[in-house]
Amino acid sequence: MRTKKPLQQEERTQAWIDDEAKLISFHEIPNSRLLPASCEEFWQAILSLLEAGYRVQ
């Protein structure tokens, strides 16, 4: 049986964003910024970037 994690241990997800090349990567890439967020916030941010023309590498 799977139990819920306490709020303090919320799962964090991250991606690297290259704004110049409009790239999203799940592995570190040069000239990028790190986007760490909770799982829900993370996917909302990724979808917003995709709608703005970013590509996933």
Backbone torsions as a table, in degrees:
resi	resn	phi	psi	omega
1	MET	NA	138.0	-178.9
2	ARG	-95.6	133.6	179.0
3	THR	-108.6	154.1	178.4
4	LYS	-74.5	144.1	176.0
5	LYS	-79.5	146.1	173.8
6	PRO	-60.9	154.1	-178.0
7	LEU	-57.4	-33.1	-179.3
8	GLN	-65.0	-24.1	-177.7
9	GLN	-105.0	30.0	-178.8
10	GLU	-56.4	137.7	-178.8
11	GLU	-66.5	135.3	178.8
12	ARG	-111.4	145.5	-179.7
13	THR	-127.3	154.2	-179.5
14	GLN	-145.6	154.0	174.6
15	ALA	-147.8	160.4	176.6
16	TRP	-106.5	135.5	-175.5
17	ILE	-116.9	125.5	173.7
18	ASP	-106.2	102.5	-175.8
19	ASP	-70.9	-31.5	-179.8
20	GLU	-67.4	-45.5	-179.4
21	ALA	-91.1	-2.7	-178.0
22	LYS	54.6	52.6	-179.6
23	LEU	-118.3	145.7	171.7
24	ILE	-118.2	129.7	179.1
25	SER	-132.9	144.6	176.6
26	PHE	-94.5	5.3	173.5
27	HIS	-127.4	147.9	-177.7
28	GLU	-58.6	134.3	176.8
29	ILE	-128.7	153.3	-180.0
30	PRO	-62.8	153.6	175.9
31	ASN	54.8	42.5	-179.2
32	SER	-127.8	165.7	175.5
33	ARG	-114.3	148.4	-179.3
34	LEU	-84.6	135.1	176.0
35	LEU	-115.7	89.2	175.3
36	PRO	-92.9	142.6	179.4
37	ALA	-165.0	164.9	172.6
38	SER	-66.1	160.5	-173.8
39	CYS	-54.7	-48.0	-178.0
40	GLU	-64.5	-47.2	179.0
41	GLU	-62.9	-38.3	-177.7
42	PHE	-59.6	-52.3	-176.3
43	TRP	-68.6	-30.9	174.3
44	GLN	-64.3	-42.5	178.8
45	ALA	-65.5	-43.0	179.5
46	ILE	-61.8	-45.1	178.7
47	LEU	-61.7	-39.4	177.8
48	SER	-63.0	-42.0	178.1
49	LEU	-65.1	-41.7	177.7
50	LEU	-61.3	-41.0	178.2
51	GLU	-66.4	-25.3	178.6
52	ALA	-86.7	3.7	174.6
53	GLY	101.5	5.7	177.1
54	TYR	-72.6	152.5	177.7
55	ARG	-114.7	150.8	175.9
56	VAL	-91.8	130.8	179.8
57	GLN	-103.5	NA	NA
